[in-house]
Amino acid sequence: MTANDRHVGVPVTIVMPTYNEAANLPRMAELVLGLPIDGLHLKIVDDSSPDGTGRIAEELAEKYNADQVHGRRRMSVLHRTEKDGLGRAYVAGMSAALAEGAEYVIQMDADGSHPVEAVPRMLGTAVASGVGLVVGSRYVEGGSLDEEWGRHRVLLSRFANRYARTVLGTKIRDITAGFNLWSAATLRDVDLATLDSAGYSFQVELKFKAVRAGHSAVEIPIRFEERTEGVSKMNLSTQIESALVPLRLRMRNRRG
């Protein structure tokens, strides 16, 4: 492996929100911090998980920070006192990453559904092409969903993507994807503090505003896995928000 393969000197922060992910976090931290990227930092954003995820994250950070690379901490934990949505957690974590000098920020779930091994490919694509967004996509050629997903969930996911794409007129095939790499310039242009979405629709709003601001997106295929531990955080209120946000964004864009 060459120095360029490791993207030496490129500060990259993976932002990983957690809520009751104690069973998954140690393995995810090991996989992420084992990647061949010298400037990689893992930032956990924990919403006061009652199962002790925050405490485990601190213990892991102490362990991994004993072996710093280029003088940069390898892991940090941002504790939030209330659980007010995935979008809010991401805004907090991504804003902190930008303040700490990250050139690229990656969104990743803590449940193992996003393939860690795809991260170097996403980073390589961004560095080589200069795009502001790389999407780990389930719905481009080569992308797939775990066979354990039931037919109902597959249809719902595909419908949600088609619905949001149609309403917003975007070409991004997996606009609801939660596995994304952003350049710092793109996130600053969007202005994270202006995002309204609290739940999963944050993924749609951020992509839409980035493209509207003139930033290009590239989708690379991934295999989306079913979580092995814990339960999904999706509920009725987040599903309703996900349906309303594309309509609200379109109406605002028309007025603008």
Number of C-alpha atoms within 10 A of each C-alpha: 6 7 11 10 13 18 19 15 14 17 19 26 27 26 28 24 25 24 20 21 23 22 17 18 22 16 13 17 20 12 14 18 18 13 15 17 23 22 22 28 25 23 23 27 25 26 22 19 19 11 13 15 23 26 16 17 26 17 13 18 20 15 12 18 16 10 12 14 14 11 9 14 18 23 23 19 22 19 20 16 9 11 13 12 17 24 22 21 26 23 20 19 26 27 19 16 24 19 10 11 13 21 17 26 27 24 23 22 18 24 24 19 18 22 17 17 14 16 22 16 14 23 24 16 18 20 15 8 12 13 17 22 28 24 26 29 26 22 21 15 11 11 15 15 15 13 11 11 13 9 10 8 11 15 12 11 15 15 12 18 19 18 15 26 20 12 14 19 11 15 11 23 18 24 24 26 22 21 25 21 27 25 23 21 14 21 20 13 13 19 15 17 11 8 15 15 20 19 23 20 26 24 23 24 23 22 24 23 19 21 18 13 12 11 19 16 19 17 22 18 17 22 18 21 17 16 17 11 12 13 10 9 12 11 9 8 9 18 14 12 16 23 14 13 18 21 15 14 17 15 13 10 12 8 6 6
